[in-house]
Amino acid sequence: MTIQVQRLTKIYGEQNALDGISFEAGRGEVVGFLGPNGAGKTTTMKILTCFLPQTSGSAEVCGFDVIKNPIEARRNIGYLPEHNPLYKDMYVKEYLYFVAGLHQTPHKKKRVDEMIERTGLTSERYKLIGSLSKGYQQRVGLAQAMIHDPAVLILDEPTSGLDPNQLVEIRRLIKELGKEKTVLFSTHIMQEAQSLCDRVLIINKGKIVADSPIESLQSILSGEKKVTVEFTESVSKAQLLKIKGVHAVEALGKDDRTWRLTSVDQTDIRPGVFQFAVSLGLTLLEMRMETTTVEDVFQELTK
């Protein structure tokens, strides 16, 4: 595992910012780190990147302890903080040469040119960073995080301030990087986590409340399945409750033709609904299984 966190705790005065959290992340994995403001996301990232010491517990990056071996750990990390700190009186290409020099990056010119192209900065490379839009400054931050080809990327709100077209490009880049690196990134955009992540970690009040692959999100909640159905004619709630496996029914319209049916457990009730319609000579206009989203899980676990 490239990231290993064990019983990590951070206390500020009387407040537990982190309360004994543990998780791991491996190469070729994009992990979304989600949580409300103040939940402990940024604190965790600052500890992993050696900017902040923990109160207790341990954190390792590529086998290097962030307290005992901070220089070795940092060599393996690319970090984009939440408030992207840049030298705004430097030109884009000049700044990236400077960062590459700090990392003693081999073939510096080739690497800088590659990062400029990958982050879509070609047309901006000779401009002052301070003259760029927030979206382009965010791209510069991403380029500096990747310049030394680290094994681990830790990105705190990496798509903040990007326009819709830039969002598509940067998300595609993060997805590509996740095939060869470990990417841990925080976001408040639930749809972004859903589309980009292999796995999500949800933290609330300093504790990990969910750690699940995207495809297993359904099992985090109650395990119920919900199906939306619409018939050509009205049906009653009592009739629908007789369908095998249905334990709750909710009307979605005033004409008694559109309903949300909830199963007893993980049973797929759609075959029963179809048979019900056939037995009464009804026509089904719609039957759709409702899927559990990252937003559903997030709201349930952090409300």
Secondary structure, DSSP 8 states (H G I E B T S, - for coil): --EEEEEEEEEETTEEEEEEEEEEE-TTEEEEEE--TTSSHHHHHHHHTTSS--SEEEEEETTEETTTSHHHHHHTEEEE-SS----TTSBHHHHHHHHHHHTT-SSHHHHHHHHHHHTT-GGGTTSBGGGS-HHHHHHHHHHHHHTT--SEEEEESTTTT--HHHHHHHHHHHHHHTTTSEEEEE-S-HHHHHHH-SEEEEEETTEEEEEEEGGGHHHHTT---EEEEEESS---HHHHHTSTTEEEEEE-STTS-EEEEEESSS---HHHHHHHHHHTT--EEEEEEE---HHHHHHHHH-
